[in-house]
Amino acid sequence: MQKHIMKPLSEFVKAKRKEVNLTQEAFAERAGVALTVVRKIEQGKENLNLEKVNQVLAMFGHTLVPVSNKELSLTKGKMDS
């Protein structure tokens, strides 16, 4: 995963978890992942397992998918227009 994506992901997960008033431990249990997965996401760590990240994001109705640099460039171009 690219580093520039990690900070917003970590902030998103932490904020959403706090919105539903769950500890990291309780949230990990409900998401079906290890506590270390939630901690790594919230700390903005790299080299995360996409499947585990999506298990966490599924709790909020979201998923993360790989995107090529070409797709990012096309999206950026549309947003700049």
Buried (B, 14 or more C-beta within 10 A) or exposed (E): BEEEEBEEBBEBBBEBBEEEEBEBEBBBBEBEBEBEBBEBBBEBBEEBEEEBBBBBBEBBEBEBEEEEEEEEEEEEEEEEE
